[in-house]
């Protein structure tokens, strides 16, 4: 009962972390807002980041509240909050900027509900299952959690094809079912530790992580003539201030009598190594997800004859092998890790993922689909091999009374990894595009009869606009050239070429591949480092048990 209900909860939460990503073109059309107009890129980013940021920031605090007041109670409230927010998102009464702000605000509220579910589901399962079956249970749960981020791409593509509001309505019946089911069936098995709330720790952690992740959001946007905003005083203040607040959090937690999170857990090698490996794996997985969407929606699908309006649906369909690979490997690795320990599966899984990143960067932009499908399927298998054993090892290493906060910290690393991947990999991709896109874009426009002055001015616009156009599956040529009047003076055939399916994808294909090599090389390096961290976790360790694997084998 605990496994089925918590799996439903994390599946709903993680589906909604990605369902909006692939549905953004339909959502922005629905609220009649051009996401690429000056100043509107922030709406696009916050539509994605608002949910991820709140989920990352609050999971530790809500896990600690679960330790104090009951994990089942906080978890059940999460279904309620999530359902209400989903309804409010679906009935957005506004259009243009007001409609975007409404969606962003309620996505933040939805993120609060998701954090309540995410923070306590793992702890509830750890309470319910004995150590020798925990890997299997957490494996299924984590398969649902990460598979949800892949399934969201497919579901979002299907629902966006029908109506953008359906993207939000789909969570409502699941949320209501989960609310009733959790209240009627789940029982509190965990050890409650009543105490005072660590106000200073909560505030410094929340404000520090919020400032850091918000700064990353604005860092990838143009500033003062630069292609990115990392030199902006606002961004630098957020980065430095966020790190200072997180340092203050560490000092506070080491001195207060009842901390939000016991930093001493990081002295446990199984806990610290598992979380480091999980963070790096999450960054790599998040970066891959964004890059594959851009690759499919912005380049590959239009070049294979798909209309831009249909690319979200087909991008989700063409990513199905990734989900299948993960679903096949996740439960099996969780079951086997109960018997043989987590280290071999988790480490080997990350090495498999790193190898697929190398394979993806070697693919041509117009790849044969069988090669692409094979690589992402193997990537899913590697992720499945890693995720379940790693989560089980982390949760086995903590005392029963701190499982909520520990699950929250693991959730923070998981969700922060996705947020960080946006800043890291978009920055790397923009840097790669900045080297070759201006000349390529200028030359391509001139070949279609656009004057040199107009072509050069458009070619030297910040590449972030072209990147987000590809991300949304959108040809920006009409938008870029319209204000210049260039389209009014060109032959109809040239205008049709410029605004058609193939001109923009072919134009950015080579610069995009240059950036892609940088991105996937960085992802492979991060994942190898994560594999090394996983290798250092030590032999199987369960808090409170003295027997090692060898002793258990001898006893058997």
C-alpha positions as MATLAB code, in Angstrom:
seq = 'XXXXXXXXXXXXXXXXXXXXXXXXXXXXXXXXXXXXXXXXXXXXXXXXXXXXXXXXXXXXXXXXXXXXXXXXXXXXXXXXXXXXXXXXXXXXXXXXXXXXXXXXXXXXXXXXXXXXXXXXXXXXXXXXXXXXXXXXXXXXXXXXXXXXXXXXXXXXXXXXXXXXXXXXXXXXXXXXXXXXXXXXXXXXXXXXXXXXXXXXXXXXXXXXXXXXXXXXXXXXXXXXXXXXXXXXXXXXXXXXXXXXXXXXXXXXXXXXXXXXXXXXXXXXXXXXXXXXXXXXXXXXXXXXXXXXXXXXXXXXXXXXXXXXXXXXXXXXXXXXXXXXXXXXXXXXXXXXXXXXXXXXXXXXXXXXXXXXXXXXXXXXXXXXXXXXXXXXXXXXXXXXXXXXXXXXXXXXXXXXXXXXXXXXXXXXXXXXXXXXXXXXXXXXXXXXXXXXXXXXXXXXXXXXXXXXXXXXXXXXXXXXXXXXXXXXXXXXXXXXXXXXXXXXXXXXXXXXXXXXXXXXXXXXXXXXXXXXXXXXXXXXXXXXXXXXXXXXXXXXXXXXXXXXXXXXXXXX';
ca = [
       0.000    0.000    0.000;
       2.804    2.419    0.892;
       4.705    1.535   -2.282;
       1.764    1.976   -4.652;
       0.607    5.272   -3.136;
       4.023    6.901   -2.881;
       4.861    5.759   -6.398;
       1.714    7.521   -7.639;
       2.765   10.658   -5.752;
       6.303   10.928   -7.100;
       5.150    9.950  -10.589;
       2.654   12.812  -10.622;
       5.220   15.281   -9.274;
       7.995   14.375  -11.701;
       5.714   14.158  -14.736;
       4.789   17.767  -14.027;
       8.442   18.773  -13.839;
       8.836   17.956  -17.545;
       5.325   18.015  -19.016;
       5.442   21.807  -19.312;
       8.876   21.792  -20.991;
       7.623   20.120  -24.131;
       4.208   21.850  -24.033;
       5.566   25.411  -23.913;
       4.827   26.217  -27.581;
       1.152   25.293  -27.139;
       0.919   27.071  -23.778;
       2.328   30.318  -25.139;
       0.046   30.126  -28.175;
      -2.871   29.536  -25.795;
      -2.180   32.668  -23.740;
      -1.307   34.610  -26.917;
       2.211   35.533  -25.871;
       5.302   35.519  -28.063;
       7.979   33.918  -25.839;
      10.810   35.244  -28.008;
       9.774   38.903  -27.889;
      12.143   41.157  -25.909;
      11.632   40.629  -22.183;
       9.486   37.506  -22.623;
      12.342   34.980  -22.396;
      12.140   35.398  -18.609;
       8.555   34.121  -18.677;
       9.709   31.051  -20.589;
      12.510   30.311  -18.135;
      10.435   30.882  -15.014;
       7.680   28.633  -16.341;
      10.258   25.845  -16.128;
      12.393   27.049  -13.225;
       9.642   28.128  -10.810;
       8.519   24.542  -10.194;
      12.070   23.165  -10.071;
      13.372   25.912   -7.788;
      10.633   25.542   -5.160;
      10.917   21.751   -5.299;
      14.662   21.989   -4.693;
      14.456   24.603   -1.949;
      11.673   23.187    0.216;
      12.232   19.435    0.245;
      14.663   19.468    3.175;
      12.434   21.708    5.309;
       9.336   19.665    4.498;
      11.207   16.437    5.157;
      12.207   17.791    8.566;
       8.561   18.751    9.255;
       7.648   15.181    8.351;
      10.138   13.905   10.951;
       8.503   16.173   13.536;
       4.770   16.013   12.763;
       4.339   12.856   10.727;
       5.522   11.976    7.242;
       2.156   10.644    6.119;
       0.430   13.875    7.184;
       2.794   16.155    5.245;
       2.741   13.775    2.289;
      -1.077   13.752    2.143;
      -1.206   17.555    2.320;
       1.069   17.531   -0.708;
      -1.623   15.880   -2.823;
      -4.114   18.561   -1.749;
      -1.800   21.481   -2.562;
      -0.800   19.937   -5.879;
      -4.414   19.329   -6.932;
      -5.574   22.856   -6.092;
      -2.638   24.378   -7.984;
      -3.342   22.167  -11.016;
      -6.937   23.397  -11.158;
      -5.843   27.028  -10.931;
      -3.281   26.504  -13.710;
      -5.882   24.932  -15.989;
      -8.395   27.784  -15.547;
      -5.919   30.624  -16.214;
      -8.316   33.521  -17.004;
      -5.701   35.890  -18.466;
      -3.720   36.267  -21.672;
      -0.400   37.877  -22.611;
       1.922   38.802  -19.709;
      -0.803   38.516  -17.071;
      -1.540   34.962  -18.216;
       2.142   34.049  -18.002;
       2.483   35.503  -14.500;
      -0.612   33.577  -13.365;
       0.905   30.336  -14.649;
       4.295   31.035  -13.090;
       2.725   31.841   -9.701;
       0.624   28.695   -9.588;
       3.515   26.593  -10.877;
       5.386   27.765   -7.779;
       2.465   26.636   -5.590;
       2.367   23.342   -7.480;
       6.072   23.004   -6.725;
       5.312   23.325   -2.984;
       2.903   20.378   -3.255;
       5.457   18.439   -5.271;
       8.108   19.081   -2.619;
       5.775   17.772    0.118;
       5.282   14.570   -1.859;
       8.901   14.210   -2.880;
      10.370   14.911    0.545;
       8.354   12.294    2.411;
       7.662    9.484   -0.054;
      11.155    8.002    0.233;
      11.087    8.199    4.043;
       7.641    6.535    4.167;
       8.956    3.640    2.089;
      12.112    3.326    4.186;
       9.896    3.095    7.294;
       7.607    0.496    5.695;
      10.178   -1.926    4.244;
      12.930   -3.905    5.999;
      16.509   -3.318    4.872;
      16.677   -6.516    2.802;
      13.694   -5.410    0.654;
      14.277   -1.672    0.630;
      16.260   -1.633   -2.603;
      13.411   -3.245   -4.529;
      10.803   -0.873   -3.062;
      12.894    2.271   -3.482;
      13.917    1.016   -6.904;
      10.315    0.917   -8.100;
       9.671    4.297   -6.501;
      12.729    5.873   -8.098;
      11.913    4.317  -11.444;
       8.592    6.142  -11.198;
      10.332    9.362  -10.135;
      12.823    9.503  -13.001;
      10.590    7.794  -15.541;
       8.050   10.518  -14.751;
      10.439   13.133  -16.107;
      10.674   11.107  -19.341;
       6.958   10.233  -19.492;
       6.100   13.908  -19.040;
       7.674   14.582  -22.435;
       5.404   12.032  -24.111;
       2.236   12.996  -22.226;
       2.911   16.704  -22.728;
       3.369   16.194  -26.453;
       0.073   14.294  -26.734;
      -1.983   16.677  -24.604;
      -0.511   19.850  -26.116;
      -1.632   18.577  -29.514;
      -5.211   18.512  -28.155;
      -5.397   21.598  -25.887;
      -2.847   23.389  -23.728;
      -5.127   23.434  -20.657;
      -5.242   19.626  -20.706;
      -1.549   19.690  -19.736;
      -2.650   20.906  -16.290;
      -6.064   19.211  -16.033;
      -4.458   15.762  -16.298;
      -3.045   16.043  -12.748;
      -6.358   16.897  -11.095;
      -8.066   13.451  -10.998;
      -4.751   11.814  -10.024;
      -4.304   14.356   -7.218;
      -7.832   13.796   -5.893;
      -7.393   10.006   -6.030;
      -4.040   10.262   -4.256;
      -5.469   12.540   -1.544;
      -8.345   10.188   -0.692;
      -6.167    7.093   -0.968;
      -3.367    8.391    1.242;
      -5.751    9.608    3.962;
      -7.616    6.264    4.018;
      -4.766    3.786    3.614;
      -1.411    5.135    4.809;
      -0.463    4.825    8.467;
       2.325    6.521   10.375;
       5.102    4.000   11.002;
       8.029    6.383   11.350;
       9.687    7.622   14.483;
       8.496   11.166   15.267;
      10.882   13.586   16.907;
       9.022   16.573   18.229;
      11.059   19.702   18.594;
      11.389   23.336   17.689;
      11.634   24.524   14.097;
      15.071   25.749   13.080;
      13.949   29.139   11.733;
      17.444   30.483   11.008;
      18.492   27.297    9.235;
      15.327   27.168    7.146;
      15.625   30.806    6.093;
      19.319   30.748    5.178;
      18.935   27.513    3.234;
      15.819   28.639    1.342;
      17.082   32.150    0.583;
      20.578   30.958   -0.329;
      19.451   28.244   -2.724;
      16.766   30.506   -4.219;
      19.292   33.290   -4.864;
      21.749   30.847   -6.416;
      19.261   29.171   -8.760;
      17.568   32.459   -9.693;
      20.961   33.952  -10.580;
      21.604   31.000  -12.876;
      18.273   31.675  -14.604;
      19.287   35.251  -15.418;
      22.902   34.320  -16.137;
      21.976   32.640  -19.432;
      20.111   35.727  -20.681;
      21.833   38.572  -22.599;
      23.092   41.549  -20.623;
      24.727   44.830  -21.668;
      25.787   43.732  -25.131;
      27.095   40.382  -23.890;
      25.701   37.068  -25.117;
      25.062   36.049  -21.489;
      24.530   37.840  -18.208;
      27.162   36.308  -15.935;
      28.771   39.733  -15.460;
      25.477   41.373  -14.461;
      25.573   42.890  -10.935;
      22.226   41.197  -10.231;
      23.567   37.786  -11.226;
      26.856   38.237   -9.355;
      24.965   39.372   -6.252;
      22.737   36.305   -6.462;
      25.644   33.922   -6.907;
      27.872   35.408   -4.200;
      25.007   36.131   -1.817;
      23.516   32.680   -2.338;
      26.815   30.948   -1.605;
      27.343   33.158    1.475;
      23.878   32.273    2.811;
      24.494   28.561    2.240;
      27.809   28.882    4.100;
      25.918   30.597    6.940;
      23.431   27.708    6.883;
      26.266   25.244    7.439;
      27.563   27.279   10.392;
      24.072   27.565   11.922;
      23.333   23.848   11.527;
      26.561   22.921   13.305;
      25.642   25.042   16.342;
      21.881   24.891   16.961;
      20.458   22.300   19.317;
      17.781   21.030   16.888;
      19.003   21.662   13.336;
      16.880   21.400   10.223;
      19.455   18.972    8.878;
      22.210   17.143   10.729;
      25.344   17.949    8.725;
      27.071   15.104   10.541;
      25.319   12.771    8.106;
      27.781   13.931    5.462;
      30.555   12.329    7.490;
      28.927    9.058    6.502;
      30.671    8.038    3.278;
      27.676    6.133    1.930;
      25.448    9.191    2.374;
      27.842   11.857    1.062;
      29.177    9.840   -1.890;
      25.681    8.771   -2.895;
      24.371   12.331   -2.866;
      27.359   13.670   -4.836;
      26.904   10.956   -7.441;
      23.159   11.681   -7.538;
      23.742   15.416   -8.053;
      26.155   14.874  -10.950;
      23.869   12.270  -12.522;
      20.909   14.661  -12.235;
      22.865   17.500  -13.879;
      23.877   15.237  -16.760;
      20.377   13.804  -17.198;
      18.746   17.242  -17.121;
      21.204   18.660  -19.638;
      20.685   15.704  -21.964;
      16.915   16.105  -21.760;
      17.036   19.763  -22.811;
      19.560   19.142  -25.587;
      17.590   16.242  -27.055;
      14.413   18.339  -27.120;
      16.234   21.139  -28.951;
      17.831   18.646  -31.325;
      14.520   16.971  -32.203;
      12.069   19.894  -32.129;
      14.315   22.538  -33.606;
      16.352   20.613  -36.183;
      15.800   16.910  -36.850;
      11.982   16.747  -37.046;
      11.521   19.845  -39.267;
      14.226   18.519  -41.589;
      12.251   15.274  -41.853;
       9.069   17.028  -42.929;
       7.247   17.530  -39.623;
       5.281   20.735  -39.087;
       6.546   22.877  -36.225;
       3.177   22.622  -34.448;
       3.499   18.810  -34.368;
       7.118   18.611  -33.200;
       6.364   18.459  -29.421;
       4.221   15.359  -29.925;
       6.744   13.592  -32.131;
       9.707   14.605  -30.004;
       8.018   12.829  -27.090;
       7.350    9.756  -29.229;
      10.897    9.580  -30.563;
      12.240    9.725  -26.985;
      10.277    6.608  -25.934;
      13.373    4.303  -26.086;
      14.931    6.376  -23.288;
      11.954    5.643  -21.030;
      11.809    1.965  -21.996;
      15.485    1.457  -21.172;
      15.020    3.057  -17.780;
      11.866    1.069  -16.975;
      13.603   -2.195  -17.829;
      16.725   -1.616  -15.740;
      15.410    0.261  -12.691;
      13.411   -2.428  -10.834;
      15.923   -5.171  -11.672;
      18.888   -3.195  -10.327;
      16.944   -2.319   -7.182;
      16.150   -5.984   -6.535;
      19.713   -7.137   -7.202;
      21.244   -4.378   -5.076;
      19.377   -5.777   -2.056;
      21.411   -8.958   -2.473;
      24.760   -7.732   -3.775;
      25.044   -4.115   -2.649;
      24.663   -0.837   -4.511;
      28.212    0.086   -5.463;
      28.728   -2.096   -8.548;
      25.334   -1.305  -10.064;
      25.436    2.437   -9.367;
      29.023    2.881  -10.546;
      28.579    0.713  -13.631;
      25.340    2.484  -14.511;
      26.999    5.908  -14.536;
      29.856    4.619  -16.686;
      27.277    3.325  -19.188;
      25.592    6.757  -19.187;
      28.951    8.479  -19.776;
      29.642    6.185  -22.750;
      26.290    7.096  -24.326;
      27.095   10.811  -23.984;
      30.246   10.184  -26.009;
      28.166    8.276  -28.557;
      25.646   11.128  -28.851;
      28.310   13.756  -29.495;
      29.695   11.577  -32.312;
      26.310   11.361  -34.074;
      25.769   13.654  -37.078;
      23.017   16.252  -36.681;
      20.874   14.437  -39.277;
      21.382   11.070  -37.597;
      19.839    7.740  -38.617;
      17.095    7.181  -36.065;
      18.133    3.597  -35.236;
      21.507    4.854  -33.934;
      19.888    7.631  -31.895;
      17.246    5.263  -30.470;
      19.893    2.706  -29.498;
      22.028    5.265  -27.694;
      19.186    6.790  -25.686;
      17.836    3.320  -24.810;
      21.256    2.336  -23.413;
      21.389    5.700  -21.620;
      18.054    4.848  -19.980;
      19.406    1.443  -18.937;
      22.458    3.085  -17.380;
      20.289    5.569  -15.487;
      18.102    2.723  -14.250;
      21.120    0.729  -13.073;
      22.309    3.745  -11.068;
      19.189    5.335   -9.623;
      17.537    2.610   -7.557;
      20.667    1.235   -5.825;
      21.973    4.742   -5.156;
      18.743    5.852   -3.465;
      18.545    2.660   -1.420;
      22.163    3.063   -0.238;
      21.555    6.695    0.796;
      18.409    5.919    2.780;
      19.896    2.808    4.416;
      22.757    4.908    5.779;
      20.699    7.292    7.976;
      19.042    6.869   11.395;
      15.285    6.262   11.410;
      14.509    9.601   13.086;
      16.274   11.581   10.351;
      14.919    9.819    7.269;
      12.599   12.667    6.324;
      15.335   15.298    6.338;
      17.750   12.896    4.604;
      15.187   12.149    1.892;
      14.676   15.888    1.558;
      18.390   16.515    1.125;
      18.552   13.771   -1.500;
      15.575   15.425   -3.209;
      17.325   18.792   -3.083;
      20.344   17.364   -4.894;
      18.046   15.654   -7.403;
      15.982   18.767   -8.208;
      18.906   21.198   -7.953;
      20.738   19.089  -10.511;
      17.999   19.710  -13.057;
      18.009   23.444  -12.301;
      21.796   23.638  -12.475;
      21.776   21.761  -15.772;
      19.811   24.620  -17.340;
      22.469   27.147  -16.362;
      25.474   24.924  -17.083;
      24.477   23.353  -20.380;
      22.609   26.304  -21.856;
      25.675   28.449  -21.081;
      27.970   25.929  -22.763;
      25.659   25.694  -25.768;
      25.325   29.491  -26.071;
      29.107   29.833  -25.860;
      29.476   27.260  -28.622;
      26.857   28.978  -30.802;
      28.435   32.407  -30.267;
      31.603   31.259  -32.052;
      29.980   30.108  -35.290;
      26.311   31.131  -35.487;
      26.749   34.861  -36.365;
      28.795   34.161  -39.493;
      26.615   31.211  -40.523;
      23.366   33.150  -40.029;
      24.680   36.238  -41.847;
      25.891   34.190  -44.807;
      22.648   32.211  -45.054;
      20.506   35.351  -45.076;
      22.672   37.016  -47.721;
      22.333   33.941  -49.947;
      18.554   34.449  -49.851;
      18.847   38.044  -51.000;
      18.752   39.840  -47.638;
      20.931   42.951  -47.681;
      24.332   42.718  -46.018;
      23.494   45.336  -43.385;
      20.262   43.615  -42.331;
      21.840   40.142  -42.479;
      24.742   41.251  -40.313;
      22.519   42.972  -37.745;
      20.317   39.864  -37.438;
      23.310   37.523  -37.447;
      24.892   39.305  -34.501;
      21.813   39.187  -32.271;
      22.406   37.205  -29.037;
      22.338   33.466  -29.881;
      20.070   32.754  -26.907;
      17.103   33.791  -29.086;
      17.965   31.232  -31.763;
      18.584   28.583  -29.085;
      15.189   29.105  -27.473;
      13.526   29.178  -30.893;
      14.994   25.734  -31.549;
      13.967   24.639  -28.043;
      10.360   25.629  -28.787;
      10.374   24.135  -32.295;
       9.905   27.553  -33.870;
      11.260   29.307  -36.971;
      12.143   32.865  -35.849;
      13.018   34.245  -39.293;
       9.722   36.077  -39.820;
      10.004   37.566  -36.332;
      13.629   38.655  -36.847;
      13.274   40.009  -40.364;
       9.759   41.444  -40.126;
      10.679   44.723  -38.353;
      13.467   45.395  -40.884;
      11.074   45.288  -43.853;
      13.431   42.888  -45.660;
      10.675   40.372  -46.408;
       8.678   43.030  -48.264;
      11.434   43.436  -50.874;
      12.287   39.784  -51.541;
      10.841   37.433  -54.177;
       8.023   35.223  -52.884;
      10.156   32.116  -53.343;
      12.883   33.520  -51.084;
      10.333   34.534  -48.440;
       8.853   31.025  -48.562;
      12.338   29.541  -48.104;
      13.220   31.819  -45.198;
       9.970   31.133  -43.314;
       9.643   27.459  -44.264;
      10.485   24.263  -42.398;
      14.067   23.697  -43.494;
      15.926   27.009  -43.741;
      16.356   27.714  -40.020;
      17.122   24.095  -38.996;
      19.746   23.720  -41.738;
      21.207   27.095  -40.826;
      21.776   26.291  -37.155;
      22.615   22.584  -37.594;
      26.395   22.992  -37.835;
      26.730   25.652  -35.063;
      24.404   23.575  -32.880;
      26.573   20.493  -33.359;
      29.654   22.481  -32.304;
      27.854   23.400  -29.095;
      26.541   19.855  -28.705;
      30.065   18.427  -28.671;
      30.970   20.786  -25.811;
      27.780   19.979  -23.880;
      27.963   16.194  -24.118;
      31.713   16.153  -23.450;
      31.061   18.095  -20.218;
      28.179   15.754  -19.336;
      30.394   12.702  -19.883;
      33.121   14.152  -17.637;
      30.610   14.974  -14.861;
      29.133   11.496  -15.058;
      32.541    9.821  -14.843;
      33.286   11.913  -11.737;
      29.915   10.771  -10.358;
      30.893    7.154  -11.045;
      34.157    7.671   -9.158;
      32.223    9.161   -6.206;
      29.901    6.164   -6.288;
      32.881    3.816   -6.229;
      34.089    5.476   -3.025;
      30.853    4.805   -1.133;
      32.271    1.654    0.471;
      30.666   -1.719    1.110;
      26.972   -2.113    1.840;
      26.021   -0.251    4.989;
      22.680   -0.209    6.830;
      22.421    2.106    9.823;
      21.777    0.146   12.999;
      22.920   -3.178   11.556;
      26.347   -4.550   12.446;
      26.484   -7.341    9.919;
      28.345   -6.852    6.689;
      27.416   -8.615    3.478;
      30.034  -11.268    4.168;
      28.638  -11.923    7.637;
      25.117  -12.180    6.262;
      26.360  -14.641    3.636;
      28.122  -16.735    6.267;
      24.995  -16.758    8.436;
      22.932  -17.891    5.469;
];
